[in-house]
Amino acid sequence: MHNLGLLFDVDGPIASPVTRSISIPSIVTDLVAMAAAGVPIAFITGRSADFIRHQVVTPLCAAGLGEALEQEGARVFGVFEKGGAWAPITGDGMGEVTVDESVAFPPAAVDGVRDLVRDGFADTMFFDETKRAMISVEQRTDVDSETYKEAQGRFEDAAFELLTGLGLGLRYGSREKPDAEGRIPFRIDPTIISTDIESILLDKDRGAQRAFDYFAARGPLPRRWRSVGDSRSDYKMADYVHAAGYDVAHVDVRPSDGVLDRPYQVITIGDAIHDEAGAEFLAHWREELGLTA
């Protein structure tokens, strides 16, 4: 087993934020080669299990992931909805998905946001029906970023009023309103292509812990780890690994948002961003580990 483990966000370093699929073929083949070499790989994402099954696991399996996972020490895992759901990834594809019902929304909240999108924002965004623990509303691919960003702010204001009106404790930026018991268990979290409404317990550090628990139950853990992401919250993957006492560096594939100051190394990939940076990162490590092309 090589002394390396990988934790990946999906949108950005793996899937193009434009096409929302894996657009660079070498990403697929390099991931399969690393899995076969015994590098534990986790996809830790806010996306749903269904998205990862179709956009990530299916192309990996088509490229030989099944055979790769037959090798001793091979481990691949998926954590979805920022830790709200998870599943093993096997030679047969994605395994059974487990959902943490303790962080899920009541049906009235889900229905309310769905109706809000349908009645007022369907020209710029859509309600993600595949989420099980969180609520996500995503930019339509036929809408430009500037138009979406303007609508996104209006949607988030309306969602805050809707959900707090239903009695949910909610935080949105500097605004917050507790529930009847004085708690604020949920938050609104914007991204560049979506708005996630989620439990405050969900984040990338929780996802990293899920992955470590899975990997540790199936073999020794490498001492050296790399996490890769395109948003500031993705640093929390490396935060968890560092706090657990492992050697870690975080690869920021969208540093224009500002590189965070951390007690571990933060890496950028020259002028490359998003999946181009992800592809360069994987190519580097495939060569570093001596894996044949």
Secondary structure as GFF3:
##gff-version 3
##sequence-region A 1 293
A	DSSP	beta_strand	5	8	.	.	.	ID=ss1
A	DSSP	alpha_helix	25	36	.	.	.	ID=ss2
A	DSSP	beta_strand	41	44	.	.	.	ID=ss3
A	DSSP	alpha_helix	49	52	.	.	.	ID=ss4
A	DSSP	pi_helix	53	57	.	.	.	ID=ss5
A	DSSP	alpha_helix	58	62	.	.	.	ID=ss6
A	DSSP	alpha_helix	65	68	.	.	.	ID=ss7
A	DSSP	beta_strand	76	80	.	.	.	ID=ss8
A	DSSP	three_ten_helix	81	83	.	.	.	ID=ss9
A	DSSP	beta_strand	85	90	.	.	.	ID=ss10
A	DSSP	beta_strand	93	94	.	.	.	ID=ss11
A	DSSP	beta_strand	98	99	.	.	.	ID=ss12
A	DSSP	three_ten_helix	101	103	.	.	.	ID=ss13
A	DSSP	alpha_helix	107	120	.	.	.	ID=ss14
A	DSSP	beta_strand	125	127	.	.	.	ID=ss15
A	DSSP	beta_strand	135	139	.	.	.	ID=ss16
A	DSSP	alpha_helix	145	165	.	.	.	ID=ss17
A	DSSP	beta_strand	170	172	.	.	.	ID=ss18
A	DSSP	beta_strand	175	177	.	.	.	ID=ss19
A	DSSP	beta_strand	186	190	.	.	.	ID=ss20
A	DSSP	beta_strand	194	199	.	.	.	ID=ss21
A	DSSP	alpha_helix	204	216	.	.	.	ID=ss22
A	DSSP	beta_strand	224	229	.	.	.	ID=ss23
A	DSSP	three_ten_helix	232	234	.	.	.	ID=ss24
A	DSSP	alpha_helix	235	243	.	.	.	ID=ss25
A	DSSP	beta_strand	247	252	.	.	.	ID=ss26
A	DSSP	three_ten_helix	255	257	.	.	.	ID=ss27
A	DSSP	beta_strand	265	267	.	.	.	ID=ss28
A	DSSP	alpha_helix	274	288	.	.	.	ID=ss29
###
